[in-house]
Amino acid sequence: MNILKNIFIRLGISIATFLIFSGWYTTRLSMKNVVSVGLSQDNYNSTVLITTQGSEYKDALVNGVVGYLKPKPDYIKVTDVNRLLSVGIESWDAILIFHTLEMSKPPHTLSKFVEKNYNSDKVCILSTSISSKVKIDDAGSLTGASRMEELSTHLSPIISFLDDTLNLSQVGKSSLNQQSKYEF
C-alpha cells in the first residue's frame, strides 16, 4: 500500500509542477493576441500589412514602422499573425511579419502562409528567437533576438525593405534581388 501511495504522491507532485510551469509560461513568455487596427490617409498610395504577435519588443517594432510610415500617404493595417491565412497577398503592396520562433518553429499559420503565398517582393519576415540564428526555411527572413537595445538595428533593414518595396511597387520592379541587403 505504501508503494501505491508514493506513486500517487509523486504523480500529484509532477502534475502540479507541470501546471505551475504551464501557467508561468503562459503569463510570462507566450505571445499575446493583437487587436486589428487600420490607419489611413485620405488618398493613400500604398497598402502595408503588419502581422505580429503581442510582446513589448514587437509592439516597439510596430510603433517604429507606423511612426515611419504615418507621415506618408499609406494605408497601414496591423493584425495578429494568427490571421495570416485569411490574407490576400495581392491586396497589399508590402507585408511585414513579426513573430517568435517557439521551439525553433514558426507559428503554424505562418508556415502555411509561407508554403502557399510567399512572395519575396512583397513580404519581409522578422523571426525572433533566443538564439537569433534560426530562420524559416524557404523564406528570405531576418532573424534576431527580442532585445530592446537592438531595436534600431532590426528596424533599419525593415525600413529599407519598405522604402524599396513601396517605391518599386509603383513601377513594378523586383525589390529583393539581393537578400543580403536586408540582413543584420
C-alpha positions in Angstrom: 0.0 0.0 0.0 2.9 2.4 0.8 4.3 1.9 -2.8 0.9 2.8 -4.3 0.7 5.9 -2.0 4.2 7.0 -3.0 3.4 6.6 -6.7 0.2 8.8 -6.3 2.1 11.4 -4.3 4.9 11.6 -6.9 2.4 11.7 -9.8 0.5 14.5 -8.0 3.7 16.5 -7.5 4.6 16.0 -11.2 1.2 17.2 -12.4 1.2 20.2 -10.0 4.7 21.1 -11.2 3.7 20.9 -14.8 0.6 23.0 -14.2 2.5 25.7 -12.4 5.2 25.8 -15.2 2.4 25.9 -17.8 0.7 28.8 -16.0 4.0 30.7 -15.6 4.9 30.1 -19.3 1.5 31.3 -20.5 1.6 34.5 -18.4 5.3 35.4 -18.8 6.6 34.1 -22.1 3.8 33.2 -24.6 2.8 35.7 -27.2 -0.4 37.8 -26.7 -3.0 38.2 -29.4 -3.0 41.5 -31.2 -6.1 43.6 -31.8 -6.5 44.6 -35.5 -6.1 48.3 -36.3 -6.3 50.2 -39.6 -4.7 53.6 -40.1 -5.0 55.6 -43.3 -4.6 58.9 -45.0 -7.4 60.2 -47.3 -5.8 59.5 -50.6 -3.3 56.7 -49.9 -0.8 55.4 -52.5 0.4 52.2 -50.9 -1.0 49.5 -48.6 1.1 47.9 -45.8 0.0 45.0 -43.7 1.8 44.3 -40.4 1.1 41.0 -38.8 2.6 40.5 -35.4 2.4 38.8 -32.0 1.8 40.8 -28.8 5.0 41.4 -26.9 6.8 44.5 -25.7 9.5 44.2 -28.3 7.2 43.5 -31.3 4.9 46.4 -30.1 8.0 48.7 -30.2 8.8 47.4 -33.8 5.3 48.1 -34.9 5.4 51.5 -33.4 8.7 52.3 -35.1 7.3 51.2 -38.5 4.0 53.0 -38.1 5.8 56.1 -36.9 8.0 56.0 -40.0 5.0 55.4 -42.4 2.5 57.7 -40.7 3.6 61.0 -42.5 3.4 59.2 -45.8 0.1 58.7 -47.7 -0.2 54.9 -47.0 -2.9 52.6 -45.6 -1.5 50.6 -42.7 -3.2 47.6 -41.1 -1.9 45.9 -38.0 -3.2 42.4 -37.2 -2.3 39.2 -35.4 -0.1 36.6 -37.0 -2.8 34.0 -36.5 -4.9 35.8 -39.1 -2.3 35.3 -41.9 -4.3 32.5 -43.6 -7.1 35.0 -44.4 -4.6 37.5 -46.0 -4.9 38.0 -49.8 -1.4 38.8 -50.7 -2.5 40.6 -53.9 -4.3 43.3 -51.8 -1.1 44.5 -50.2 2.0 46.4 -51.6 4.1 45.2 -48.6 3.5 42.7 -45.8 5.6 42.7 -42.7 5.5 39.7 -40.4 7.0 39.9 -36.9 6.9 36.6 -34.9 8.7 34.4 -32.4 10.1 31.0 -33.1 9.0 28.7 -30.3 11.0 25.5 -30.0 12.7 26.6 -33.3 9.4 26.6 -35.2 7.3 29.4 -36.5 3.5 29.6 -35.7 1.5 27.1 -37.8 -0.3 29.9 -39.6 2.9 31.5 -40.7 4.3 28.1 -42.0 1.1 27.7 -44.1 1.2 31.3 -45.4 4.9 30.8 -46.5 4.0 27.5 -48.1 1.1 28.9 -50.1 1.7 32.6 -50.7 5.3 33.6 -50.1 6.3 36.4 -52.5 9.7 37.9 -51.5 8.9 41.0 -53.5 6.2 42.0 -51.0 7.0 40.1 -47.8 9.5 40.8 -45.1 9.6 38.4 -42.1 11.4 39.1 -38.8 11.8 35.9 -36.7 12.8 36.4 -33.1 14.3 33.6 -31.0 16.7 33.1 -28.2 19.5 32.1 -30.5 18.7 34.7 -33.1 20.2 32.3 -35.7 17.2 30.1 -36.6 15.3 31.1 -39.8 12.2 29.9 -41.6 13.2 27.6 -44.4 12.4 28.7 -47.9 11.7 32.3 -46.9 14.0 35.3 -47.1 13.6 36.3 -43.5 15.5 38.4 -41.0 16.4 37.0 -37.6 17.2 38.5 -34.2 16.7 38.3 -30.5 14.0 40.4 -28.9 16.3 42.8 -27.2 15.2 46.4 -26.9 18.8 47.7 -27.3 18.8 46.1 -30.8 15.5 47.7 -31.9 17.1 50.3 -34.3 19.4 47.5 -35.7 16.3 45.5 -36.6 14.2 48.5 -37.8 16.8 49.6 -40.3 16.6 46.7 -42.8 12.8 46.7 -42.4 12.6 50.4 -43.2 14.9 49.8 -46.2 12.7 47.0 -47.4 9.6 49.2 -47.1 11.4 52.1 -49.0 12.4 49.8 -51.8 9.2 47.9 -52.0 6.8 50.8 -51.8 8.8 52.8 -54.4 9.3 49.9 -56.7 5.8 48.6 -56.4 4.6 51.7 -58.2 6.8 50.8 -61.2 6.5 47.0 -60.9 10.2 46.1 -60.3 11.5 43.4 -58.0 12.7 44.8 -54.7 14.6 41.9 -53.1 17.1 40.7 -55.7 19.9 40.9 -53.1 18.7 39.2 -49.9 21.9 40.1 -48.1 21.0 43.8 -48.3 18.4 43.3 -45.6 20.4 41.1 -43.2 21.7 42.2 -39.8 
